[in-house]
Every structure is written in C-alpha cells, then in structure tokens.
Amino acid sequence: MFLLPAHGTSDHDGGVSVTLNDSARRLLDGRNFAMVATLRPDGQPHSSVVWIDREGDTVVFSLTADKQKARNLAPDPRV
C-alpha cells in the first residue's frame, strides 16, 4: 500500500500527519476511488484512478511496481 498524503501537520520524515474526523472516516470506510496525479521524469503529469482505503487516519492505495505511477513515485513520492 502507498500512503496518500493529505493536508495537515508535517511529521519528522517530511510527510504529512492528519487526524480524520468521524465524517471523513465514514466516507473512507465505504467503497471509494480517488484520482492520483504523479510526475513523469520529464515533469508531465500522469493521472490515474485508484481505489482507496483507510488504515487508521492514513489513506492508502495499492499499486504494482510495473505501473507508470509506481515508476513516477520511486524518485518523487509526492501525489
């Protein structure tokens, strides 16, 4: 699973820490998808739809190493 950053307080690793409210948790506990945008090596955006899930207050999505978004995230994990 890949962590999906959100707006909140920066943590010690440069990531983002967020506490979801009950309404957001209920929404994320359903079947949901999101549009994820990454940057290709040449700087062009690459967007794709992914199913998302929640692990505590962390939004996650899965990907496989052979996909373009995985190759884009390897050098630059921002989404």
Backbone bond lengths (Angstrom), bond angles and torsions (degrees), N, CA, C in turn:
res aa  C-N    CA-C-N  psi(-1)  N-CA   C-N-CA  omega(-1)  CA-C   N-CA-C  phi
1 M - - - 1.437 - - 1.521 109.09 -
2 F 1.290 115.34 149.53 1.457 121.95 178.12 1.515 108.02 -112.10
3 L 1.323 117.44 135.76 1.456 121.41 177.46 1.516 109.71 -74.61
4 L 1.305 116.55 132.86 1.451 121.91 179.33 1.516 108.52 -100.78
5 P 1.345 118.90 105.51 1.453 120.44 -178.70 1.524 112.52 -61.08
6 A 1.296 115.33 152.21 1.465 122.36 176.53 1.513 107.89 -139.06
7 H 1.311 116.51 174.11 1.462 119.97 178.89 1.517 109.49 -73.61
8 G 1.313 116.82 138.45 1.456 120.74 179.57 1.517 109.97 170.32
9 T 1.311 116.73 -149.17 1.447 123.53 -177.37 1.525 109.96 -94.34
10 S 1.328 117.48 132.45 1.465 120.48 178.54 1.515 110.26 -66.36
11 D 1.347 115.58 141.15 1.457 119.25 175.61 1.517 109.73 -99.57
12 H 1.313 117.54 -176.19 1.461 122.02 -175.06 1.520 113.25 -68.00
13 D 1.323 119.19 -19.31 1.460 122.14 -179.94 1.527 112.51 -93.89
14 G 1.340 117.78 4.74 1.452 120.46 -178.32 1.512 112.76 86.41
15 G 1.335 117.63 -0.74 1.458 121.90 176.48 1.512 109.70 -81.47
16 V 1.303 115.44 -166.76 1.457 120.05 -177.78 1.519 108.97 -126.60
17 S 1.321 116.10 134.42 1.455 122.23 178.70 1.523 108.83 -110.86
18 V 1.341 116.04 130.13 1.459 121.54 -176.84 1.524 108.74 -134.35
19 T 1.315 116.71 141.12 1.454 121.37 170.28 1.518 107.02 -104.65
20 L 1.327 115.97 117.39 1.465 120.69 -178.98 1.518 110.14 -78.77
21 N 1.335 116.43 143.08 1.462 118.93 174.55 1.527 108.80 -83.41
22 D 1.336 116.56 171.48 1.473 121.06 -176.39 1.518 112.48 -59.71
23 S 1.322 117.62 -37.86 1.461 121.40 179.83 1.529 110.93 -63.64
24 A 1.327 116.91 -43.40 1.466 121.14 178.68 1.526 110.44 -65.96
25 R 1.329 117.63 -40.33 1.474 120.93 178.25 1.528 110.86 -61.58
26 R 1.350 116.65 -44.59 1.466 119.80 179.52 1.530 110.48 -61.93
27 L 1.320 116.92 -42.98 1.463 121.07 178.21 1.530 110.64 -60.37
28 L 1.318 116.77 -48.01 1.461 121.11 -177.23 1.523 113.09 -71.87
29 D 1.310 117.95 -20.20 1.464 120.54 178.05 1.526 111.99 -75.63
30 G 1.323 117.71 -12.55 1.459 121.52 175.53 1.520 110.00 -84.33
31 R 1.314 116.05 -175.04 1.474 121.09 176.08 1.520 107.37 -82.68
32 N 1.318 116.51 116.02 1.451 121.47 -174.79 1.513 111.80 -136.35
33 F 1.290 114.49 154.50 1.453 120.23 172.81 1.519 108.15 -131.64
34 A 1.319 115.05 162.32 1.466 121.22 -179.76 1.520 108.52 -140.99
35 M 1.290 116.16 157.78 1.456 122.11 172.74 1.528 106.90 -94.18
36 V 1.318 116.06 122.88 1.459 121.63 179.63 1.525 107.85 -110.76
37 A 1.315 115.58 129.22 1.462 120.87 177.89 1.523 108.99 -115.62
38 T 1.317 115.84 130.46 1.460 122.73 175.98 1.528 107.22 -124.43
39 L 1.319 115.76 172.86 1.468 120.26 178.51 1.512 110.62 -108.89
40 R 1.325 115.39 129.63 1.465 120.96 174.46 1.532 108.37 -71.27
41 P 1.324 117.88 164.67 1.468 120.27 179.84 1.530 113.60 -55.48
42 D 1.341 117.39 -30.12 1.465 119.30 -179.92 1.530 112.55 -86.67
43 G 1.351 117.45 4.12 1.454 121.37 177.13 1.520 114.87 93.66
44 Q 1.324 117.87 -7.68 1.459 120.37 178.51 1.524 110.03 -74.76
45 P 1.330 116.35 145.39 1.467 118.61 178.58 1.522 112.02 -74.27
46 H 1.306 114.97 149.43 1.460 122.57 173.81 1.520 106.00 -129.55
47 S 1.325 117.72 116.40 1.468 122.32 -178.18 1.515 110.31 -112.32
48 S 1.325 115.62 143.05 1.461 120.32 175.64 1.523 109.00 -152.21
49 V 1.312 114.97 155.21 1.459 121.89 178.27 1.521 108.31 -89.96
50 V 1.342 116.39 133.88 1.465 121.67 178.86 1.523 109.40 -132.50
51 W 1.327 116.13 148.18 1.459 120.25 170.59 1.513 107.19 -76.47
52 I 1.332 116.84 138.22 1.458 120.58 -179.90 1.518 110.02 -116.82
53 D 1.317 115.45 159.06 1.451 123.43 178.80 1.521 107.12 -142.00
54 R 1.322 115.18 175.62 1.458 120.19 -179.49 1.519 108.59 -127.48
55 E 1.320 115.90 133.03 1.468 123.00 171.91 1.516 105.64 -121.79
56 G 1.333 116.26 98.62 1.462 120.08 -173.16 1.517 108.83 66.19
57 D 1.320 117.18 -123.58 1.464 121.61 177.49 1.524 111.68 -102.79
58 T 1.331 116.32 20.02 1.463 121.33 178.76 1.521 109.25 -108.59
59 V 1.322 116.35 128.78 1.460 121.83 175.08 1.527 106.92 -89.63
60 V 1.333 116.98 130.15 1.464 121.55 -176.20 1.523 110.75 -128.86
61 F 1.321 115.89 157.00 1.464 122.44 170.07 1.509 107.70 -144.53
62 S 1.316 116.74 156.02 1.460 120.21 -178.75 1.520 110.30 -102.78
63 L 1.312 115.17 155.88 1.449 121.35 175.21 1.518 108.36 -155.51
64 T 1.315 116.26 161.07 1.460 120.84 177.49 1.522 109.08 -111.12
65 A 1.321 115.19 152.44 1.463 121.46 -173.50 1.524 113.59 -60.72
66 D 1.333 118.19 -23.71 1.459 120.03 -176.47 1.528 113.30 -84.64
67 K 1.317 118.73 -2.33 1.471 122.03 -178.28 1.528 111.16 -87.23
68 Q 1.327 115.82 152.82 1.462 121.49 -179.02 1.524 111.63 -58.89
69 K 1.331 118.24 -41.14 1.471 119.08 -177.63 1.524 111.00 -64.50
70 A 1.337 118.48 -34.07 1.470 120.86 176.35 1.522 110.46 -65.63
71 R 1.324 116.46 -42.98 1.473 119.72 177.85 1.525 110.47 -64.06
72 N 1.333 117.63 -36.84 1.465 121.22 178.94 1.528 111.31 -69.77
73 L 1.331 117.20 -36.42 1.464 120.86 -176.98 1.526 113.54 -76.43
74 A 1.323 117.99 -22.24 1.465 120.96 -177.55 1.539 111.68 -56.67
75 P 1.327 119.58 -51.21 1.473 119.07 -179.67 1.529 113.57 -86.09
76 D 1.333 118.16 -17.91 1.470 122.14 -174.43 1.526 109.04 -147.85
77 P 1.349 118.19 95.82 1.463 120.99 -172.56 1.531 115.40 -77.80
78 R 1.314 118.12 6.97 1.466 119.25 178.78 1.526 110.45 -71.46
79 V 1.359 115.75 138.58 1.466 121.60 174.91 1.507 109.00 -126.53
